[in-house]
Structures are given as structure tokens and as C-alpha cells.
Amino acid sequence: MCKGLAYGVSLSSFRGGPIFPAMFVGAAGGIAMSHLPGLPVVAGVAMGIGAMSVVMLTLPLTSVLLPSLLLLSDGLAVMPLVIVAVVVAHVAAARIAPAPAAEGRHAAQGSPGAESDGATAPAATGTPGQRSGAN
């Protein structure tokens, strides 16, 4: 709870953007997950950093490489777990996010109705002399 509030404050008032606060919250969540049986602290931290990075960046490969590079030799040992966490977080974020194509579909449906009005089409294509009919 407090980490989420710290994340909100850091997004609004500190430099650096959303990436490093997201990595911090991911690492804190990973430490909290490390209390699960069979999950070491390093693996939990790496999975949390990778999952939060992919949600913020939407770049899965970069999100796998970030924890691997930050944790050095331990990062290589937990890379398969990080890959699974990144894929799950990326798919979950893609399913939860609203589809932006829904707005474009409504605008495209409204356009043909405006074009089907035949009264303005001939006036726009002819020259002024042809439209008036006077020669």
C-alpha cells in the first residue's frame, strides 16, 4: 500500500519518468513474493522488476534484459523465471487494457453516411460556370 503511494508521488513530482518507480515497486513486490515456499529472494526481485517493466514499457525483450543485467550473475540463473513473469504480465496487461480501435470503428461508420449525400457532390466537382448553367 505504501509502495503504491510512493509510486504515485514519484510519478507526479520527481524526474526520471515511470520506469524506475515501476522497477522499485516490482522489486518490493518480488521481495514480498519471496516469502512463498520455494521462491528465493533474487528470483522474486527479478520477476517483479521484469513484470513491472513490461507493463510500463510494453517491450518484452527489454524487460527480460533489465533484471538480468541488474542482478549480474544471479540474473542469468533466474532468467527463465523472468521470461515467464514477463510473458504473463505482458499478456495480462494486453487483455486488461481497453482497445483503442473501438473509437476508430465508430468514426469510420459515420463517414460513409456523410459521403452518401448526393446534393453536395456535384457542386464540389464542377466549375462555377457549369454549376450555374449560364453560358
C-alpha positions as CSV (number, residue, x, y, z in Angstrom):
1,M,0.0,0.0,0.0
2,C,2.7,2.5,1.0
3,K,4.8,1.5,-2.0
4,G,1.9,2.2,-4.3
5,L,1.5,5.7,-2.8
6,A,5.3,6.3,-3.1
7,Y,4.9,5.3,-6.8
8,G,2.1,7.8,-7.3
9,V,4.1,10.6,-5.7
10,S,7.2,9.8,-7.7
11,L,5.3,9.8,-10.9
12,S,3.8,13.2,-10.2
13,S,6.8,15.1,-8.7
14,F,10.2,13.6,-9.5
15,R,12.3,13.3,-12.6
16,G,13.0,10.1,-14.3
17,G,9.6,9.0,-15.5
18,P,7.6,5.9,-14.7
19,I,10.3,3.3,-15.3
20,F,12.4,3.4,-12.1
21,P,9.5,3.8,-9.8
22,A,7.9,0.8,-11.5
23,M,11.1,-1.2,-11.1
24,F,11.2,-0.3,-7.4
25,V,7.6,-1.4,-6.9
26,G,8.3,-4.6,-8.8
27,A,11.3,-5.3,-6.6
28,A,9.3,-4.6,-3.5
29,G,6.6,-6.9,-4.8
30,G,9.2,-9.6,-5.6
31,I,10.5,-9.4,-2.0
32,A,7.0,-9.8,-0.7
33,M,6.5,-12.8,-3.1
34,S,9.8,-14.4,-1.9
35,H,8.0,-15.5,1.3
36,L,6.2,-18.1,-0.8
37,P,7.7,-21.6,-0.4
38,G,10.4,-22.4,-2.9
39,L,10.9,-18.9,-4.2
40,P,14.2,-17.3,-3.4
41,V,14.6,-13.5,-2.9
42,V,16.7,-13.0,-6.0
43,A,14.1,-14.8,-8.2
44,G,11.2,-12.8,-6.7
45,V,13.0,-9.5,-7.2
46,A,14.0,-10.3,-10.8
47,M,10.4,-11.5,-11.6
48,G,8.9,-8.4,-10.1
49,I,11.2,-6.0,-11.9
50,G,10.6,-7.8,-15.2
51,A,6.8,-7.9,-14.8
52,M,6.5,-4.2,-13.8
53,S,8.9,-3.1,-16.6
54,V,6.9,-4.9,-19.3
55,V,3.7,-3.3,-18.0
56,M,5.1,0.2,-18.2
57,L,7.3,-0.2,-21.3
58,T,5.3,-2.8,-23.3
59,L,8.7,-4.0,-24.5
60,P,9.1,-7.7,-23.5
61,L,12.7,-8.2,-24.6
62,T,13.9,-5.1,-22.8
63,S,12.0,-6.2,-19.7
64,V,13.8,-9.5,-19.7
65,L,17.2,-7.9,-20.1
66,L,16.8,-5.3,-17.4
67,P,16.6,-7.6,-14.4
68,S,19.2,-9.9,-15.9
69,L,21.7,-7.0,-16.3
70,L,20.9,-5.5,-12.9
71,L,21.4,-8.7,-11.0
72,L,24.6,-9.7,-12.9
73,S,25.4,-13.4,-12.3
74,D,22.2,-14.1,-10.4
75,G,20.2,-12.7,-13.2
76,L,21.4,-15.4,-15.6
77,A,20.3,-18.1,-13.2
78,V,16.8,-16.7,-12.9
79,M,16.3,-15.7,-16.5
80,P,13.8,-18.5,-17.3
81,L,11.6,-17.4,-14.4
82,V,11.9,-13.7,-15.6
83,I,10.8,-14.8,-19.1
84,V,7.7,-16.5,-17.7
85,A,6.8,-13.5,-15.5
86,V,7.3,-11.0,-18.4
87,V,5.1,-13.0,-20.7
88,V,2.4,-13.4,-18.2
89,A,2.4,-9.7,-17.3
90,H,2.5,-8.7,-20.9
91,V,-0.5,-10.8,-21.8
92,A,-2.4,-9.8,-18.7
93,A,-1.8,-6.1,-19.4
94,A,-2.8,-6.5,-23.0
95,R,-6.1,-8.2,-22.0
96,I,-6.9,-5.7,-19.3
97,A,-6.2,-2.6,-21.4
98,P,-9.1,-1.1,-23.3
99,A,-9.0,-1.4,-27.1
100,P,-8.2,1.9,-28.9
101,A,-9.7,0.6,-32.2
102,A,-13.2,0.9,-30.8
103,E,-13.2,4.7,-31.3
104,G,-11.9,4.5,-34.8
105,R,-14.5,2.0,-35.8
106,H,-17.4,4.4,-34.8
107,A,-15.8,7.2,-36.7
108,A,-15.4,5.0,-39.9
109,Q,-19.1,4.1,-39.7
110,G,-20.1,7.7,-39.6
111,S,-18.1,8.7,-42.6
112,P,-19.9,6.8,-45.4
113,G,-23.2,8.4,-44.3
114,A,-21.8,11.8,-44.8
115,E,-20.5,10.9,-48.3
116,S,-23.8,9.4,-49.4
117,D,-25.4,12.8,-49.5
118,G,-25.6,13.4,-53.2
119,A,-26.6,17.2,-53.1
120,T,-23.1,18.5,-52.3
121,A,-21.0,16.1,-54.5
122,P,-21.8,17.7,-58.0
123,A,-21.3,21.2,-56.7
124,A,-17.8,20.4,-55.5
125,T,-16.6,18.8,-58.7
126,G,-17.8,21.3,-61.3
127,T,-16.6,24.8,-62.3
128,P,-18.7,27.9,-61.4
129,G,-19.8,28.3,-65.0
130,Q,-21.0,24.7,-65.3
131,R,-22.9,24.8,-62.0
132,S,-24.9,28.0,-62.8
133,G,-25.9,26.7,-66.2
134,A,-25.5,30.2,-67.8
135,N,-23.3,30.5,-70.9
